[in-house]
Amino acid sequence: MPGGMLHQTVIDRTGRSGVFDLRLDLASAGFTPTPGSPSNEMDGINAVMAGLQDQLGLKLERTKSAVEMLAIEHVERPSAN
Protein backbone atom coordinates (compact mmCIF):
# COMPACT_ATOMS: atom_id res chain seq x y z
CA MET A 1 0.00 0.00 0.00
CA PRO A 2 1.37 3.46 -0.75
CA GLY A 3 2.79 5.32 2.22
CA GLY A 4 1.00 8.61 1.56
CA MET A 5 2.23 10.92 4.29
CA LEU A 6 5.24 8.69 4.90
CA HIS A 7 6.37 8.97 1.25
CA GLN A 8 7.41 5.31 1.36
CA THR A 9 5.79 2.00 0.61
CA VAL A 10 4.19 0.34 3.62
CA ILE A 11 4.03 -3.47 3.56
CA ASP A 12 1.42 -5.18 5.73
CA ARG A 13 3.09 -8.04 7.61
CA THR A 14 0.48 -8.32 10.37
CA GLY A 15 -0.96 -11.55 9.00
CA ARG A 16 -4.45 -10.14 9.50
CA SER A 17 -6.96 -10.25 6.67
CA GLY A 18 -10.19 -8.40 6.12
CA VAL A 19 -11.30 -4.80 6.08
CA PHE A 20 -10.83 -2.63 9.15
CA ASP A 21 -12.17 0.80 10.10
CA LEU A 22 -9.47 2.37 12.27
CA ARG A 23 -9.30 5.83 13.78
CA LEU A 24 -6.02 7.46 14.70
CA ASP A 25 -6.19 10.56 16.91
CA LEU A 26 -3.10 12.56 15.98
CA ALA A 27 -3.90 15.30 18.52
CA SER A 28 -3.53 12.82 21.38
CA ALA A 29 -0.28 11.66 19.75
CA GLY A 30 0.99 15.24 20.15
CA PHE A 31 0.44 16.58 16.61
CA THR A 32 -1.12 19.96 15.99
CA PRO A 33 -0.86 21.02 12.33
CA THR A 34 0.77 24.39 11.76
CA PRO A 35 0.31 25.55 8.15
CA GLY A 36 3.58 26.61 6.56
CA SER A 37 5.78 25.17 9.29
CA PRO A 38 8.84 23.39 7.83
CA SER A 39 8.90 20.86 10.67
CA ASN A 40 5.16 20.19 10.33
CA GLU A 41 5.57 17.18 8.02
CA MET A 42 8.18 15.48 10.21
CA ASP A 43 6.10 16.17 13.32
CA GLY A 44 3.12 14.57 11.56
CA ILE A 45 5.13 11.48 10.61
CA ASN A 46 6.37 11.09 14.19
CA ALA A 47 2.80 11.49 15.48
CA VAL A 48 1.52 8.84 13.05
CA MET A 49 4.21 6.38 14.12
CA ALA A 50 3.60 7.05 17.83
CA GLY A 51 -0.18 6.93 17.43
CA LEU A 52 -0.10 3.65 15.51
CA GLN A 53 1.82 2.00 18.30
CA ASP A 54 0.11 3.62 21.30
CA GLN A 55 -3.48 3.66 20.05
CA LEU A 56 -3.66 0.66 17.71
CA GLY A 57 -0.83 -1.60 18.84
CA LEU A 58 0.83 -1.45 15.41
CA LYS A 59 4.48 -0.67 14.80
CA LEU A 60 6.19 0.58 11.64
CA GLU A 61 9.69 -0.74 11.12
CA ARG A 62 12.07 0.40 8.40
CA THR A 63 13.38 -2.58 6.43
CA LYS A 64 14.50 -3.34 2.91
CA SER A 65 12.21 -5.55 0.89
CA ALA A 66 11.39 -6.39 -2.70
CA VAL A 67 8.34 -4.45 -3.83
CA GLU A 68 6.29 -5.05 -6.98
CA MET A 69 6.31 -2.00 -9.24
CA LEU A 70 4.65 -1.10 -12.52
CA ALA A 71 6.80 0.77 -15.06
CA ILE A 72 5.13 2.54 -17.99
CA GLU A 73 7.66 2.76 -20.80
CA HIS A 74 5.57 4.27 -23.59
CA VAL A 75 2.26 6.12 -23.96
CA GLU A 76 0.42 7.11 -27.13
CA ARG A 77 -2.93 8.74 -27.82
CA PRO A 78 -5.44 6.34 -29.38
CA SER A 79 -5.82 6.68 -33.15
CA ALA A 80 -9.09 8.06 -34.56
CA ASN A 81 -11.28 5.38 -36.21
BAFI-3210 file (N, C-alpha, C; in Angstrom, 3 decimals, decimal comma, padded with zeros to 6 digits):
// residues 81
n [1|2|3|4|5|6|7|8|9|10|11|12|13|14|15|16|17|18|19|20|21|22|23|24|25|26|27|28|29|30|31|32|33|34|35|36|37|38|39|40|41|42|43|44|45|46|47|48|49|50|51|52|53|54|55|56|57|58|59|60|61|62|63|64|65|66|67|68|69|70|71|72|73|74|75|76|77|78|79|80|81]
n.u [000,849|000,555|002,570|001,677|001,511|003,903|005,614|006,747|006,717|004,441|004,381|002,183|002,587|001,200|-000,332|-003,005|-006,262|-008,895|-011,216|-010,759|-011,886|-010,299|-009,385|-007,271|-006,065|-004,434|-004,008|-003,961|-001,648|000,154|000,295|-000,218|-001,336|000,468|000,098|002,374|004,647|007,976|008,796|006,505|005,663|007,464|006,884|004,261|004,649|006,086|004,083|002,148|003,505|003,906|001,242|000,130|001,392|000,812|-002,024|-003,184|-001,689|000,100|003,175|005,527|008,257|011,399|012,621|014,380|013,010|011,756|009,681|006,753|006,516|005,130|006,070|005,735|006,536|005,975|003,677|000,848|-001,501|-004,782|-005,591|-007,682|-010,747]
n.v [-001,179|002,256|004,720|007,326|009,938|009,191|008,905|006,592|003,123|001,026|-002,070|-004,600|-006,730|-007,971|-010,238|-010,316|-010,479|-009,036|-006,252|-003,196|-000,623|001,939|004,385|007,069|009,200|011,973|014,280|013,481|012,108|014,064|015,857|018,857|020,454|022,971|025,276|025,899|025,497|024,361|022,091|020,729|018,512|016,428|016,313|015,407|012,854|011,603|011,683|010,034|007,567|007,190|007,249|005,032|002,923|003,387|003,760|001,822|-000,452|-001,148|-001,305|000,486|-000,503|000,163|-001,431|-003,265|-004,446|-006,467|-004,995|-004,992|-003,329|-001,160|-000,266|002,200|002,379|003,545|005,739|006,453|008,455|007,293|006,163|007,823|006,447]
n.w [000,000|-000,729|000,923|001,405|003,507|004,603|002,497|001,556|000,691|002,363|003,811|004,614|007,173|009,140|009,120|009,361|007,926|005,952|006,184|007,821|009,989|011,152|013,572|014,065|016,386|016,001|017,467|020,144|019,993|020,033|017,880|016,297|013,588|011,863|009,571|006,945|008,435|008,491|009,897|010,219|008,618|009,376|012,095|011,914|010,777|012,843|014,796|013,628|013,622|016,403|017,293|015,949|017,258|020,036|020,144|018,462|018,604|016,635|014,806|012,936|011,054|009,673|006,923|004,359|001,381|-001,286|-003,674|-005,595|-008,671|-011,146|-014,318|-016,703|-019,951|-022,395|-023,940|-025,907|-027,717|-028,484|-031,802|-034,220|-035,330]
ca.u [000,000|001,373|002,785|000,997|002,230|005,243|006,375|007,410|005,793|004,186|004,032|001,421|003,091|000,485|-000,957|-004,454|-006,962|-010,193|-011,296|-010,826|-012,168|-009,469|-009,296|-006,019|-006,190|-003,099|-003,902|-003,531|-000,275|000,992|000,443|-001,122|-000,858|000,773|000,312|003,583|005,784|008,836|008,897|005,156|005,574|008,183|006,098|003,124|005,130|006,373|002,802|001,523|004,213|003,603|-000,175|-000,098|001,820|000,112|-003,476|-003,657|-000,826|000,831|004,480|006,192|009,694|012,069|013,380|014,497|012,211|011,393|008,337|006,286|006,313|004,654|006,797|005,125|007,657|005,569|002,263|000,419|-002,929|-005,440|-005,819|-009,090|-011,281]
ca.v [000,000|003,461|005,319|008,610|010,925|008,689|008,966|005,314|002,003|000,341|-003,465|-005,178|-008,036|-008,320|-011,551|-010,138|-010,246|-008,405|-004,798|-002,627|000,801|002,373|005,826|007,456|010,564|012,561|015,298|012,821|011,665|015,245|016,578|019,955|021,016|024,392|025,553|026,612|025,165|023,390|020,856|020,193|017,178|015,475|016,172|014,566|011,478|011,090|011,489|008,844|006,384|007,047|006,930|003,652|001,999|003,617|003,657|000,660|-001,600|-001,453|-000,670|000,585|-000,744|000,397|-002,576|-003,339|-005,552|-006,394|-004,447|-005,049|-002,000|-001,096|000,767|002,544|002,762|004,270|006,118|007,109|008,738|006,341|006,683|008,055|005,379]
ca.w [000,000|-000,749|002,224|001,563|004,290|004,900|001,251|001,358|000,606|003,622|003,559|005,727|007,606|010,369|009,003|009,499|006,667|006,121|006,078|009,149|010,096|012,274|013,785|014,702|016,909|015,985|018,521|021,380|019,754|020,150|016,614|015,991|012,326|011,765|008,154|006,556|009,295|007,831|010,674|010,325|008,016|010,214|013,323|011,564|010,610|014,189|015,480|013,049|014,117|017,832|017,432|015,511|018,304|021,303|020,045|017,709|018,841|015,409|014,795|011,639|011,121|008,397|006,425|002,906|000,889|-002,698|-003,833|-006,976|-009,243|-012,520|-015,063|-017,987|-020,799|-023,594|-023,961|-027,127|-027,820|-029,375|-033,154|-034,560|-036,208]
c.u [000,885|001,430|002,105|001,866|003,673|006,162|007,195|006,349|005,668|003,699|003,360|001,953|002,410|-000,085|-002,466|-005,068|-008,308|-010,092|-011,500|-011,117|-011,441|-009,479|-008,016|-006,138|-004,804|-002,919|-003,438|-002,126|000,686|001,169|-000,643|-000,610|-000,648|001,063|001,581|004,796|006,657|008,952|007,556|005,053|006,269|007,444|004,901|003,512|005,417|005,083|002,086|002,185|003,919|002,157|-000,491|000,259|001,000|-001,383|-003,957|-002,809|-000,067|002,159|005,033|007,680|010,289|012,907|013,529|013,769|011,959|009,941|007,964|006,002|005,837|005,386|006,113|006,245|007,254|004,068|001,977|-001,066|-003,556|-005,680|-007,324|-009,548|-011,975]
c.v [001,228|004,100|006,633|009,595|010,489|008,749|007,704|004,234|001,348|-001,062|-004,023|-006,573|-008,478|-009,725|-011,496|-009,936|-009,611|-006,902|-004,240|-001,141|001,289|003,890|006,111|008,923|011,178|013,632|014,660|012,253|012,860|016,042|017,619|020,599|022,525|024,693|026,359|026,302|024,112|022,073|020,144|018,763|016,138|015,254|015,257|013,107|010,859|010,819|010,257|007,589|006,136|006,629|005,507|002,668|002,151|003,316|002,354|-000,584|-002,048|-000,708|-000,666|000,374|-000,533|-000,831|-002,451|-004,585|-005,365|-005,931|-004,513|-003,632|-002,143|000,051|000,971|003,097|003,605|004,551|006,810|007,404|007,699|006,981|006,849|006,965|005,951]
c.w [000,000|000,622|002,458|002,301|004,557|003,689|001,020|001,280|001,975|003,288|004,804|006,022|008,899|010,324|009,168|008,128|006,961|005,974|007,481|009,064|011,349|012,366|014,565|015,103|017,014|017,054|019,826|021,242|019,751|018,878|016,455|014,714|012,395|010,300|007,903|007,407|008,617|008,586|010,774|009,781|008,887|011,524|013,075|011,415|011,971|014,959|014,946|013,606|015,604|018,040|017,016|016,614|019,583|021,229|019,410|017,912|017,597|015,420|013,373|011,858|009,746|008,060|004,919|002,462|-000,599|-002,787|-005,305|-007,474|-010,675|-013,205|-016,405|-018,861|-022,004|-023,524|-025,284|-027,045|-028,738|-030,743|-033,392|-035,520|-037,385]
res [m|p|g|g|m|l|h|q|t|v|i|d|r|t|g|r|s|g|v|f|d|l|r|l|d|l|a|s|a|g|f|t|p|t|p|g|s|p|s|n|e|m|d|g|i|n|a|v|m|a|g|l|q|d|q|l|g|l|k|l|e|r|t|k|s|a|v|e|m|l|a|i|e|h|v|e|r|p|s|a|n]
***
